Amino acid sequence: MNEFFEANRLNWDNRAELHSTDTTGTYRIDTVLAGGSSLHALETGEIGDISGKDIVHLQCHIGLDTISLKHLGAKSVTGLDFSPKAIAAARDFAARAGAEVRFVEASVYDAAAALGATYDMAFVTWGAINWLDDIDRWAKSVASVLRPGGTLYLLEGHPTMNQMFPDRRPLTVELGWRTPKGAPQVWDDPQTYTGDERQLTHVRHYEWIHPLSDVVNALIKAGLSIDYLNEHDIVVWKAFTFLVETGEDQFSLPDGEVKVPLSFSIGATKRT
């Protein structure tokens, strides 16, 4: 597993360099630095009022959503990520935004020890759990950083969508619904997902598809109660080349196309 972990870290170090100097607008850097939010309408609507809450953003990447949570009224926000270059960029953005946000470099599996604190909410969104080989270990880590009664908000690309290739039309299931831990999907993408034309230098990375049942059951076993599971027909990037934009950074399958869920969200509460 160290081989997979190290390749992914190098890949995300590389992406962090590009994303922190993003010119495509994907990361809404100027908006966040001006005191606004990079969160999309979907997650903002589902998390509701976060005023007065202590929040941890797990796998926070370059920290713009983390800083946004502070701008939206959270009492305190801490971001955690395994990429040192992402954490360095996040700290720089927080300083430039004048936001009091803490950032910690560590694997999400080691969150409890690295953070040394517990929180009212764990926030996990968009392209997080597909990089992890062990969904049960992830769920235990989430539970370990929540206070009794604390909540998880998880928003991700749907595993059904992840079984399909972005440029195949009509949609065809081509990847297995559950990726074995020791046999991940292997990708060598030359560019990152923002549309930035600059080339990645560390292209090799590994991913895992986790069925919804595995995610839900892992959280239950870790001591959380599921408050809701929502499946959505929208996603916030052009996951398939033929998606149509139906809102600001919001994409759906066009009329006439067989519809599949594109994303899902889970709200869960740590049992007391």
C-alpha positions in Angstrom: 0.0 0.0 0.0 2.9 2.3 0.5 3.6 2.3 -3.2 0.0 3.4 -3.9 0.1 6.0 -1.1 3.4 7.5 -2.2 2.4 7.7 -5.9 -0.9 9.5 -5.0 1.0 11.9 -2.7 3.4 12.9 -5.5 0.5 13.3 -7.9 -1.4 15.5 -5.4 1.7 17.5 -4.7 1.9 18.1 -8.4 -1.8 19.0 -8.7 -1.5 21.4 -5.7 1.2 23.4 -7.6 -1.2 23.8 -10.6 -4.4 24.3 -8.6 -2.9 27.0 -6.3 -2.0 29.0 -9.4 -5.2 28.1 -11.2 -6.3 30.4 -14.1 -9.4 28.5 -15.1 -11.6 29.8 -12.3 -12.3 26.3 -11.1 -11.2 27.0 -7.5 -12.7 30.5 -7.2 -9.5 31.7 -5.7 -10.3 35.4 -6.1 -13.7 34.9 -4.5 -12.3 33.3 -1.4 -9.4 35.8 -1.0 -12.1 38.5 -1.1 -14.0 36.9 1.8 -16.4 34.8 -0.2 -17.0 31.1 -0.6 -15.9 28.5 -3.1 -18.6 26.1 -2.0 -21.2 25.1 -4.6 -25.0 25.5 -4.1 -25.4 21.8 -3.5 -23.1 21.5 -0.4 -24.0 25.0 0.9 -27.7 24.0 0.9 -27.2 20.7 2.6 -24.8 21.7 5.4 -27.2 24.5 6.5 -26.2 27.0 9.2 -22.7 26.3 10.5 -22.5 29.3 12.8 -20.6 28.5 16.1 -19.4 25.1 15.0 -15.9 23.7 15.2 -15.3 22.0 11.8 -12.6 19.7 10.5 -12.2 19.5 6.7 -10.6 16.1 5.9 -8.6 15.8 2.7 -8.8 19.6 2.3 -6.4 19.9 -0.6 -5.3 23.6 -1.1 -7.8 24.8 1.6 -10.1 27.1 -0.3 -13.3 25.3 0.8 -11.8 25.1 4.3 -11.4 28.9 4.4 -14.9 29.3 2.9 -16.3 27.4 5.9 -14.8 30.0 8.2 -16.2 32.8 6.0 -19.6 31.1 6.2 -19.6 31.5 10.0 -18.0 28.5 11.5 -16.5 29.1 15.0 -13.2 27.4 14.0 -12.1 25.4 11.0 -9.1 23.0 10.7 -8.0 21.4 7.4 -6.1 18.2 7.0 -4.3 16.8 4.0 -1.5 14.4 3.2 0.2 16.7 0.6 2.8 19.1 2.0 2.5 21.3 -1.1 -1.3 21.5 -0.7 -0.9 22.4 3.0 1.7 25.1 2.2 -0.7 26.6 -0.4 -3.6 26.4 2.0 -1.7 28.3 4.7 -0.7 30.9 2.1 -4.3 31.4 1.0 -5.5 31.7 4.6 -2.9 34.4 5.3 -3.8 36.3 2.2 -7.5 36.0 3.1 -6.9 37.1 6.7 -8.7 33.9 7.8 -7.9 32.2 11.1 -7.8 28.6 9.9 -5.5 25.8 11.0 -3.9 23.4 8.6 -2.3 20.0 9.4 -0.3 17.8 7.2 -1.2 14.1 7.8 -2.9 11.1 6.2 -6.6 11.0 6.9 -6.1 7.6 8.5 -3.9 9.3 11.2 -6.3 12.3 11.7 -7.0 11.7 15.4 -3.4 11.7 16.4 -2.4 14.5 14.1 -5.2 16.8 15.1 -5.3 16.2 18.8 -8.9 17.5 19.0 -12.5 16.6 18.3 -15.1 18.6 16.3 -18.8 19.3 15.8 -18.6 18.5 12.1 -16.4 16.6 9.7 -16.6 17.9 6.2 -15.6 15.7 3.3 -16.4 16.5 -0.3 -15.6 15.9 -4.0 -12.9 13.4 -4.9 -11.9 12.2 -1.4 -12.8 8.6 -0.7 -12.0 7.3 -4.2 -8.3 7.9 -3.2 -8.5 5.6 -0.2 -8.0 1.8 -0.2 -9.8 1.1 3.1 -13.3 2.6 3.6 -13.7 1.0 7.0 -10.5 2.5 8.3 -11.6 5.9 6.9 -14.9 5.7 8.7 -13.2 4.9 12.0 -11.0 7.9 11.5 -14.0 10.1 10.8 -15.6 8.9 14.0 -12.4 9.4 16.0 -12.4 13.2 15.3 -16.1 13.8 16.1 -17.5 14.6 19.4 -20.5 12.6 20.6 -23.4 14.1 18.6 -21.0 15.5 16.0 -21.9 15.1 12.4 -20.3 14.0 9.1 -21.2 15.7 5.8 -20.0 13.6 2.9 -20.6 14.7 -0.7 -19.0 12.7 -3.5 -19.1 11.6 -7.1 -21.4 8.6 -7.4 -19.8 5.2 -7.6 -22.0 4.3 -10.5 -20.7 7.3 -12.4 -17.2 6.2 -11.6 -17.7 2.9 -13.3 -18.0 4.7 -16.6 -15.5 6.5 -18.8 -15.9 10.2 -19.4 -15.9 10.1 -23.2 -18.0 7.0 -23.9 -21.4 7.6 -25.4 -23.9 6.0 -24.8 -23.0 5.4 -21.2 -21.5 2.0 -20.6 -20.5 0.3 -17.3 -16.8 -0.7 -17.8 -15.3 -0.8 -14.3 -16.2 -3.1 -11.4 -18.5 -1.8 -8.7 -16.0 -2.6 -5.9 -12.3 -2.2 -6.4 -10.1 -4.7 -4.5 -7.9 -3.1 -1.9 -4.7 -4.6 -3.4 -5.7 -4.1 -7.0 -6.6 -0.5 -7.5 -7.4 1.2 -10.8 -4.2 2.6 -12.3 -4.3 6.0 -14.1 -1.7 8.0 -15.9 -3.5 11.3 -16.7 -1.2 13.8 -18.3 -3.3 16.8 -17.1 -5.4 17.7 -14.1 -9.2 17.9 -14.1 -9.5 21.8 -14.1 -8.8 22.1 -17.8 -5.4 23.6 -17.1 -3.2 22.9 -20.2 -0.1 22.5 -18.1 1.3 19.0 -17.9 1.5 16.9 -14.8 5.0 15.5 -14.1 3.8 12.8 -11.7 1.0 11.2 -13.7 0.6 7.8 -12.1 -2.1 7.6 -9.5 -4.4 4.9 -8.0 -8.1 4.9 -7.1 -10.8 2.7 -5.6 -14.5 2.5 -6.2 -16.5 2.0 -3.0 -20.1 1.0 -3.3 -22.7 3.0 -1.4 -23.5 0.0 0.8 -19.8 -0.2 1.8 -19.7 3.5 2.7 -22.9 3.4 4.7 -22.1 0.2 6.5 -18.6 1.4 7.4 -20.0 4.5 9.0 -22.6 2.5 11.0 -19.9 0.1 12.2 -17.7 3.1 13.2 -20.5 4.3 15.5 -22.4 6.8 13.3 -26.1 6.9 12.6 -27.2 7.7 9.1 -29.4 10.8 9.0 -29.8 10.8 5.2 -28.5 9.4 2.0 -29.2 11.6 -1.1 -28.5 10.7 -4.7 -28.2 13.6 -7.1 -28.5 14.0 -10.9 -25.9 16.8 -10.9 -22.1 17.0 -10.4 -19.9 20.1 -10.1 -17.4 19.2 -12.9 -17.8 17.9 -16.4 -17.5 14.3 -15.5 -18.7 13.2 -18.9 -17.7 15.2 -22.0 -21.4 15.5 -23.1 -22.8 16.8 -19.8 -24.6 20.1 -20.0 -24.3 23.1 -17.6 -27.5 23.6 -15.7 -26.2 26.1 -13.1 -23.1 27.7 -11.9 -20.5 24.9 -11.9 -23.4 22.4 -12.0 -23.6 19.8 -14.8 -26.3 17.2 -15.7 -26.9 14.6 -18.3 -28.7 16.0 -21.4 -32.3 15.3 -22.2 -32.7 12.0 -24.1 -29.7 10.4 -22.3 -30.3 7.5 -20.0 -30.0 9.0 -16.5 -27.7 7.7 -13.8 -26.9 9.3 -10.5 -23.9 11.6 -10.7 -23.3 12.3 -7.0 -24.4 11.4 -3.5 -24.4 12.9 -0.1 -24.6 11.4 3.4 -25.3 13.1 6.7 -24.4 11.0 9.7 -24.3 11.6 13.5 -21.8 10.1 16.0 -23.8 8.1 18.5 -23.4 9.1 22.2 
